[in-house]
Amino acid sequence: MKRRKIIYCLIVLLLFFSLSLHAQGKSDGKRNNPPNPHKPPPPHPELTIDTGLAYLLIAGIAFGVQRIKRKKIQ
């Protein structure tokens, strides 16, 4: 029973420390300074279609084609 408690405590501590390090940001020692107000903001990157949206579009097109085929058959 004592061994189980020690393992449980170690797991909780490991999770706590890993989450606290993740919450602090990058671990390479660089500071995240606020942006310079006198510089113009960088241009926004073009948004790409991510895979979830691509699957959603393909599923919608396939469903639409299936509905059209059913209506033509009836």
C-alpha positions in Angstrom: 0.0 0.0 0.0 2.8 2.4 0.8 4.5 1.7 -2.6 1.2 2.6 -4.3 1.0 5.9 -2.4 4.6 6.8 -3.4 3.9 6.1 -7.0 0.7 8.1 -6.9 2.5 11.1 -5.3 5.2 10.9 -7.9 2.7 10.9 -10.8 0.9 13.9 -9.3 4.2 15.8 -8.9 5.3 14.9 -12.4 2.0 16.2 -13.8 2.2 19.3 -11.7 5.7 20.2 -12.8 5.1 19.4 -16.4 2.0 21.6 -16.5 3.7 24.4 -14.6 6.6 24.4 -17.1 4.2 24.3 -20.0 2.3 27.3 -18.5 5.5 29.3 -18.3 6.0 29.1 -22.0 9.2 28.3 -23.9 11.9 26.7 -21.8 14.8 27.9 -23.9 15.2 31.0 -21.7 13.9 33.6 -24.2 11.6 36.3 -22.9 8.4 37.3 -24.7 8.6 41.0 -24.7 5.6 43.1 -25.7 5.5 44.3 -29.3 7.1 47.7 -30.2 4.2 50.2 -30.6 6.2 52.2 -33.2 6.6 49.2 -35.6 3.9 48.4 -38.0 2.3 45.0 -37.3 3.6 42.1 -39.5 1.4 41.0 -42.4 -1.1 38.3 -41.6 -0.2 34.9 -43.0 -2.6 33.5 -45.6 -5.0 31.1 -44.0 -4.8 27.6 -45.4 -7.5 25.1 -45.6 -6.8 22.7 -42.7 -7.5 19.0 -43.1 -10.6 19.0 -40.9 -12.2 21.6 -43.1 -11.2 19.7 -46.3 -12.9 16.6 -44.9 -16.0 18.6 -44.1 -16.1 20.0 -47.6 -15.6 16.6 -49.2 -18.3 15.1 -47.0 -20.7 17.9 -47.9 -20.1 17.5 -51.6 -20.6 13.7 -51.4 -23.8 14.2 -49.4 -25.1 16.7 -51.9 -24.4 14.4 -54.8 -26.1 11.5 -53.1 -29.2 13.7 -52.4 -29.3 14.8 -56.0 -29.0 11.2 -57.3 -31.9 10.1 -55.0 -34.1 12.9 -56.2 -33.4 12.0 -59.9 -34.2 8.3 -59.3 -37.6 9.0 -57.6 
